[in-house]
Amino acid sequence: QQRPEFKPIRSRFAPEQEERWKAAAQFFDSKGPKFKQLKSLRNAFGGHFQLNTVRDVLERIDTELVGSLEVVSSDADRVAGPRLPYAFDLIVTVMAMDRPPTPDGDSETEVVRLHACEVFGTIGDGWIHAVNAMHAIVANHISPRFSS
């Protein structure tokens, strides 16, 4: 579905931009094959963090994990920033929540590796589609507004 205000912008897309726009729309479509996985990933550690995700992570995470916040700084570069050593464990736990069960006789490590490859592949594909769509909008709507 497209808002009527967008029609004149989209009419200026080059054929390659239109092709990429359609591919992105298909990838993110709520009826598309990746939508359920994308929604689950967004809800797990994206901008829509859910209470049930917190509960699931707390049930699964290593209870011996030590949480800390380190501030790392560089006087020479005049920068500082947080380092959260436990964040990796949290993300791995969240990413593994939706992985398929390990069939009898299979290596759990291999199942986890394949699941991680699929998750990162989906995230990477989504990133490429989002960048392509934004490029078309910037090239045909935003950039011309700042040209003389």
N, C-alpha and C positions, 0 to 999 in steps of 0.2 A: 504494500500500500504506500502511496506517495502523496504527500501534502501538495496542494495546488501551487503553493508558493515556490516549490522546488522545481516545477516543470520547466520554467525558463532557464534555470541554471543547468539542469540536466540536458537541455536541448543544445547547449554549447559544448558538451563533452565530445572529444575526438573519438573515433571508432574504438580505439584501443582502451580509452578511459571507460567508455560505455560497456565494453566487454568485461573489464575488471570490476566495474560497479555491479553488473549483473551477477558475476561470480561471488562477490562479497555478499550481496543480498541473499543469494541462494545459500551460502555457507551459514549465515546468521539467521536464516528463516526459522521461525518457530516450528515448522513442520519438517525441517531438514534433519538429516541423520546425526549431525553433531550437536544439535540444540540441547538435548538432555544433558550431554556431557559438559557442554559449555556452561549451562545453568548450574550444574552441580559444582563445577570448579569455581565459578563466581561466588556461589553461596558458601563454599568451603573456605576460601582464603582471599576472595576478592572484596569488592566494596559492599557486599551484602552478607557479611558474616552472620551466621545463624546460631541461635542458642543451642539447637540440637547438635550442631557441629562442635561447639565447645564441650558439650556433654560427652559426645563420642570421643573426642580427643582426650579428655580427662580420664575416660575409662581405659583408653588404650596406651597412653604415654607411660614411659618408664617412671615409676614413682621415685626412683633414686636420682632423677635428673636434677641438677642444680641450676637454678635460675640466677642470672646475674646481669647487671647492666654495667658495661665498661664504657668509659669515655676516652676515645683515642684522639690525641691532638698532635699537631705539628707546629711548633713555634716558627719554624722557617717559612712554612707555607701559610701560616696564620689561619689554619682550619682546625676544626674539631668535629667529631661526630660520634654517635652511639654505636656500640657493637653489642649485639645480643647473641651470645654464644648458643643459647638454647633454641633460637628461632629455627635453625636447621631441623632439629628434632621435631618441632611442632609442624613444620611444613611437610616433612616426610610422613609423619603420622596422618596428616590430613590427606595427602595425595594417595596414601595406601588404603584409605577407607573404602573406596569404591572398586578396588582391584578384585578381579575374579578369584574364587577360591582355588587353592592349589590342588590339582588332581592327584590322586594316589600315584606314587612313583615318580612324580615330577619334582624338579628342583624348585623350592620356594624362591630361591634367589633369582632363577630364570623368569618365573612368573612376575615377580616384582620388577625385574629389569624390563620385561616386555611391556608391562603396564606403564612404567615410567616413560618409556619411549613413546607410547601412544599418547599419554598426557602431554608431554612436551611437544610432540608433533602437532597435536590439536591446538595448543597454545601458540605455537609458531605459525601455523596456518592462519589462525585468527588474527595474529599480529600483521601478517602480510596483507590479508584482505582489508583490515582496518586502515592500514597505511595507504593502500591503493585507493580506497574510497576517499580518504581525506585528501590525497593528492589531487584527485579530480575536482573536489570542492575548492581547494585552495587555488588551483590553477585557473578555474573558471568563474570563481565568485569572489574570493577574498583578495587574491593578488591584483586583479584588475581594478579593484576599488582604491588601491594605493598607487596605481600607475598614473603618469601624467598624460 
